[in-house]
Amino acid sequence: MTLVSVPTVHLRNGADLPLLGLGTWPLNDAEAADTVATAIDAGYRLIDTAENYHNEAGVGEGIHRSGIDRSELFLTTKFNSQWHGHDGVRQAFRTSSRLLGVDYIDLLLVHWPNPGQDRYVEAVQGIAALLEEGLVRAVGTSNFKASHLQRVIDAGVVPEVNQIQLDPRRTRRDIRDFHAQHSIVTEAWSPLGPGSNLLEEPAVTALAEQHGKSPAQIVLRWHVQQGVVAIPKSAHPDRLAQNIDIFDFDLSEQELSSISALDTGSAEITDSDVFGH
Ligand SMILES: NC(=O)c1ccc[n+]([C@@H]2O[C@H](COP(=O)([O-])OP(=O)(O)OC[C@H]3O[C@@H](n4cnc5c(N)ncnc54)[C@H](OP(=O)(O)O)[C@@H]3O)[C@@H](O)[C@H]2O)c1
């Protein structure tokens, strides 16, 4: 397998986040171990997991098996609503870092805001306290709306990354504009779109043919060329290699726009005022 070098985006507190990484949901521990080891061999350095995926031990095993130096990796994990609070976040950090087999986490994220519980501001402040101690290198949120982020910012912490559902049918212009105003990096989950039929859209397949790339590579290039970090998941070595091999071609402005035009405003987006864990 050829090793691909992935460009990074510089975060406010100094960490460098690769523009393309590996998603690990819904892999179990054994699958995660194999997939992570294969992905690291292929050049992946950003790995995304979560308490809720129940595979942090497998991710840790894959890292260990790869033999890579810890400092070369960018590890992301997330915690559930029961840990929202200063002490809770510390406990969540301890459990995740033990399972992953590391002594710091590059980016720790509040997985969902759970506004009904109303403790997400404390959760972000808890991550900021770990950052001060060098136990995490960047402060993150996931599935936060602009209203949630504004409350966190008003309380004195500006998250560095917000991981949201984003694909060509859900371009999320409003929240991305809010991120840009506050220097928050946008990271896309389900970057290939839920289900796989986005990859059959003529707007995508035509460009794939023109560029001699796969439909997935076109969609992932659409993300990263706009500065959006993408974390596609695949359990197949050939697709892992394919998904990271997107840094040797460009889409024109017009081509980017033709993909963005797939957003008709009708695709469902998980509502984080309602759903969470
Ligand atoms: N923060 C959150 O709330 C949240 C929510 C959901 C997900 N996530 C994170 O985001 C990551 C990615 O999201 P996701 O897994 O839902 O969606 P995704 O990565 O956009 O798509 C994954 C699906 O696409 C297939 N696939 C991957 N590469 C392909 C290729 N080159 N050609 C054709 N099909 C391909 C995979 O199948 P194979 O495995 O069979 O290749 C899998 O079925 C997750 O793994 C997780 O880490 C976060």
The ligand as a Tripos MOL2 file, in Angstrom:
@<TRIPOS>MOLECULE
LIG
   48    52     1     0     0
SMALL
NO_CHARGES

@<TRIPOS>ATOM
      1 N1        -20.6710   12.8460   15.9290 N.am      1 LIG1
      2 C1        -21.6750   12.0610   15.6240 C.2       1 LIG1
      3 O1        -22.7810   12.1740   16.1720 O.2       1 LIG1
      4 C2        -21.4760   11.0010   14.5830 C.ar      1 LIG1
      5 C3        -22.5940   10.3580   14.0280 C.ar      1 LIG1
      6 C4        -22.3660    9.3780   13.0550 C.ar      1 LIG1
      7 C5        -21.0670    9.0780   12.6540 C.ar      1 LIG1
      8 N2        -19.9900    9.7120   13.2240 N.ar      1 LIG1
      9 C6        -18.5860    9.4170   12.8070 C.3       1 LIG1
     10 O2        -18.4840    9.6600   11.4170 O.3       1 LIG1
     11 C7        -17.9450    8.5060   10.7820 C.3       1 LIG1
     12 C8        -18.4260    8.4090    9.3590 C.3       1 LIG1
     13 O3        -19.8310    8.3740    9.3000 O.3       1 LIG1
     14 P1        -20.6420    7.1050    8.7540 P.3       1 LIG1
     15 O4        -19.8680    5.8740    9.0160 O.co2     1 LIG1
     16 O5        -22.0160    7.2380    9.2940 O.co2     1 LIG1
     17 O6        -20.7620    7.4180    7.1930 O.3       1 LIG1
     18 P2        -19.7480    7.4540    5.9530 P.3       1 LIG1
     19 O7        -18.3530    7.3000    6.4230 O.co2     1 LIG1
     20 O8        -20.1040    8.6490    5.1680 O.co2     1 LIG1
     21 O9        -20.1890    6.1990    5.1130 O.3       1 LIG1
     22 C9        -19.8970    4.8990    5.5430 C.3       1 LIG1
     23 C10       -20.5270    3.9280    4.5450 C.3       1 LIG1
     24 O10       -19.9790    4.1670    3.2450 O.3       1 LIG1
     25 C11       -19.3620    2.9640    2.7650 C.3       1 LIG1
     26 N3        -18.1360    3.3820    2.0570 N.ar      1 LIG1
     27 C12       -16.9860    3.8530    2.5950 C.ar      1 LIG1
     28 N4        -16.0860    4.1240    1.6490 N.ar      1 LIG1
     29 C13       -16.6750    3.8390    0.4710 C.ar      1 LIG1
     30 C14       -16.2480    3.9190   -0.8800 C.ar      1 LIG1
     31 N5        -15.0170    4.3460   -1.2080 N.pl3     1 LIG1
     32 N6        -17.1270    3.5430   -1.8600 N.ar      1 LIG1
     33 C15       -18.3650    3.1150   -1.5470 C.ar      1 LIG1
     34 N7        -18.8400    3.0250   -0.2900 N.ar      1 LIG1
     35 C16       -17.9840    3.3830    0.7200 C.ar      1 LIG1
     36 C17       -19.0790    2.1170    3.9910 C.3       1 LIG1
     37 O11       -19.1430    0.7510    3.6790 O.3       1 LIG1
     38 P3        -17.9140   -0.2930    3.9460 P.3       1 LIG1
     39 O12       -17.4910   -0.1880    5.3770 O.co2     1 LIG1
     40 O13       -18.5530   -1.6060    3.6120 O.co2     1 LIG1
     41 O14       -16.8300    0.1110    2.9840 O.co2     1 LIG1
     42 C18       -20.2470    2.5080    4.9040 C.3       1 LIG1
     43 O15       -21.4000    1.7570    4.5710 O.3       1 LIG1
     44 C19       -18.4150    7.3490   11.6860 C.3       1 LIG1
     45 O16       -17.7060    6.1640   11.4380 O.3       1 LIG1
     46 C20       -18.1700    7.9530   13.0500 C.3       1 LIG1
     47 O17       -16.7930    7.8760   13.3760 O.3       1 LIG1
     48 C21       -20.1900   10.6830   14.1650 C.ar      1 LIG1
@<TRIPOS>BOND
     1     1     2 1
     2     2     3 2
     3     2     4 1
     4     4     5 ar
     5     4    48 ar
     6     5     6 ar
     7     6     7 ar
     8     7     8 ar
     9     8     9 1
    10     8    48 ar
    11     9    10 1
    12     9    46 1
    13    10    11 1
    14    11    12 1
    15    11    44 1
    16    12    13 1
    17    13    14 1
    18    14    15 2
    19    14    16 1
    20    14    17 1
    21    17    18 1
    22    18    19 2
    23    18    20 1
    24    18    21 1
    25    21    22 1
    26    22    23 1
    27    23    24 1
    28    23    42 1
    29    24    25 1
    30    25    26 1
    31    25    36 1
    32    26    27 ar
    33    26    35 ar
    34    27    28 ar
    35    28    29 ar
    36    29    30 ar
    37    29    35 ar
    38    30    31 1
    39    30    32 ar
    40    32    33 ar
    41    33    34 ar
    42    34    35 ar
    43    36    37 1
    44    36    42 1
    45    37    38 1
    46    38    39 2
    47    38    40 1
    48    38    41 1
    49    42    43 1
    50    44    45 1
    51    44    46 1
    52    46    47 1
@<TRIPOS>SUBSTRUCTURE
     1 LIG1         1 GROUP 0 **** ****
